[in-house]
Amino acid sequence: MVSNVNEKNGSIELDIIFKSQGPKRLLAQFAPIEKKED
């Protein structure tokens, strides 16, 4: 689950909470994620 999105120095940072790994911060350009439709 994405908990926060920030733009910093021209890059987009995603704070993601993983069930098994806990919270992590990733750069959107390197994060292989897709929007989940409900």
Secondary structure, DSSP 8 states (H G I E B T S, - for coil): -EEEEEEETTEEEEEEEETTTEEEEEETTT--------
